[in-house]
C-alpha cells in the first residue's frame, strides 16, 4: 500500500524540480512570463510541488514498521 504515496512523492518532487528549473531559466533570460503565467508564480508552484513530494515521502518513511 505504500507504493502509491512513494510514486506520488517521487513524481511530485521531479515535477517540482523541472518546473523550478524552467521558470528560473526563463527568468534568467530576461522574460517575466511563461505561456501567460508569471515566472515567479510558476517558481512558487514548483516549490509547492516539491513540498508535496517531501510530504508523501515522509509519509512512507514514517509508516514503515521498525525492525530490530
C-alpha positions in Angstrom: 0.0 0.0 0.0 3.0 2.3 0.3 3.6 2.1 -3.4 1.1 4.9 -4.3 2.5 7.6 -1.9 6.0 6.6 -2.9 5.3 7.0 -6.6 3.4 10.3 -5.9 6.3 11.7 -3.8 8.9 10.9 -6.5 6.7 12.2 -9.3 5.8 15.4 -7.5 9.4 16.1 -6.5 10.7 15.5 -10.0 7.9 17.7 -11.5 8.7 20.4 -9.0 12.4 20.4 -9.9 11.7 20.6 -13.6 9.2 23.5 -13.1 11.7 25.4 -10.9 14.5 24.9 -13.4 12.3 26.1 -16.3 11.0 29.1 -14.5 14.4 30.1 -13.3 15.9 29.7 -16.8 13.1 31.8 -18.3 13.6 34.5 -15.7 17.4 34.5 -16.1 16.9 35.0 -19.8 15.0 38.3 -19.1 11.4 37.2 -19.6 8.8 37.6 -17.0 6.1 35.3 -18.4 5.9 31.7 -19.4 2.9 30.8 -21.5 0.8 33.6 -20.0 1.8 32.8 -16.4 4.3 34.9 -14.4 7.6 33.2 -13.9 7.6 33.9 -10.2 4.2 32.2 -9.8 5.5 29.2 -11.7 8.5 29.0 -9.5 6.2 29.1 -6.4 4.2 26.2 -7.9 7.4 24.2 -8.4 8.3 24.7 -4.8 4.8 23.7 -3.7 5.2 20.5 -5.8 8.5 19.7 -4.1 7.0 20.2 -0.7 4.1 17.9 -1.5 6.6 15.3 -2.7 8.5 15.6 0.5 5.3 15.1 2.4 4.4 11.9 0.6 8.0 10.5 1.0 7.9 11.4 4.7 4.5 9.6 5.0 6.1 6.4 3.5 9.2 6.7 5.7 7.1 7.0 8.9 4.6 4.3 8.0 7.2 1.5 7.7 7.4 -0.8 10.8 10.6 -0.7 12.7 12.7 -3.7 12.8 15.1 -4.7 15.5 
